[in-house]
Amino acid sequence: MFYASPLADIAKPARQFSMEINGWDERYRSRARTTEDFSSEPTPLLAETVAALPAGKALDLACGTGRNAIWLASRGWQVTAVEGSSVAIHILQNTAAQRGVTVATCIANLETHEYPIKLSTWDVVAICYYLQRDLFEPAKRGVVPGGLLISIVHITESGEEPTAHRLRPGELAQYFNDWEILRYREGAPRDAAHRRPVAEIVARRPAAGIP
Ligand SMILES: C[S@@+](CC[C@H](N)C(=O)[O-])C[C@H]1O[C@@H](n2cnc3c(N)ncnc32)[C@H](O)[C@@H]1O
C-alpha cells in the first residue's frame, strides 16, 4: 500500500514557488556554495548503479547544475534534465558544451507537475537531494519495466518531525513497496556537500509493469 503522508498534498502557491526558485537562482548566480553546487562528480549511488548498465535513456529531476546529468551524458546516455532554476540550467548547458556532451533540458516547476513525465520511457529516473512526495508515483510510471529509479532524500534525526524537505526514517522505502528494492540505506550522506542524514534507494520496476 502506498504510504500517503499528510504532507503529500500541500501545494505551494505560485508566488511561493517563484520566491524559492529565485533563492536557488541567486544561490547559483552568486556561486557562493562552490562545493555544494558545482561538483563535477556524480553522486556515488548513481555512479555505482549506472556503471553496471548499458547506456539508455535517463531523466534527472531537479538536476541542479547537472553533475549527474552531464556524467550520464558523458557515458553515452541520452539524458533529459528538469529543473526549476533557469540559472542552474544555463550553467548545466555551458558545462555540457565545454565537455562536448548533449543534455536535453527543461525549466519547469515540478511541484505543479508542469513537466509531464512520459509513461514507461526512461531506463533510469534520478531524483537526488530533492523531496516532493507526490513526485514518486509519476516518476515511477515514467520508468520502463525493468528500469530503475534512484533517489536520495534527507531524513529526520531523532526527535524531529518530518517536513516538506525531510522524510521520516523508513518512509522512502514505503513509496517503493510494490517494486524490487535493490539498494536501501539510511545514514550519513556520501556526498561531501551534504551533512544531514539521508535515505538512498535504488528500486527496479517489475518487468510485468506496475500493478
Ligand atoms: C539540492 S539541489 C539538488 C541538485 C541535484 N539533484 C544534485 O543532486 O546535485 C535541489 C534542486 O531542486 C530545484 N528545485 C526546487 N524546487 C523545485 C521545483 N518546484 N521544481 C523544479 N526544481 C526545483 C532547485 O532549484 C535545486 O536546483
The ligand as a Gaussian input file, in Angstrom:
#p B3LYP/6-31G(d) Opt

LIG

0 1
 C       19.811000      20.303000      -3.562000
 S       19.551000      20.676000      -5.265000
 C       19.839000      19.074000      -5.980000
 C       20.543000      19.147000      -7.300000
 C       20.940000      17.807000      -7.930000
 N       19.851000      16.858000      -7.987000
 C       22.120000      17.184000      -7.228000
 O       21.981000      16.145000      -6.581000
 O       23.207000      17.752000      -7.325000
 C       17.766000      20.825000      -5.378000
 C       17.305000      21.412000      -6.705000
 O       15.876000      21.399000      -6.772000
 C       15.449000      22.515000      -7.516000
 N       14.035000      22.773000      -7.219000
 C       13.494000      23.170000      -6.034000
 N       12.159000      23.261000      -6.136000
 C       11.846000      22.912000      -7.424000
 C       10.621000      22.804000      -8.136000
 N        9.443000      23.045000      -7.546000
 N       10.665000      22.420000      -9.426000
 C       11.851000      22.161000     -10.045000
 N       13.039000      22.225000      -9.415000
 C       13.041000      22.598000      -8.115000
 C       16.365000      23.634000      -7.045000
 O       16.432000      24.701000      -7.957000
 C       17.695000      22.888000      -6.898000
 O       18.469000      23.003000      -8.067000

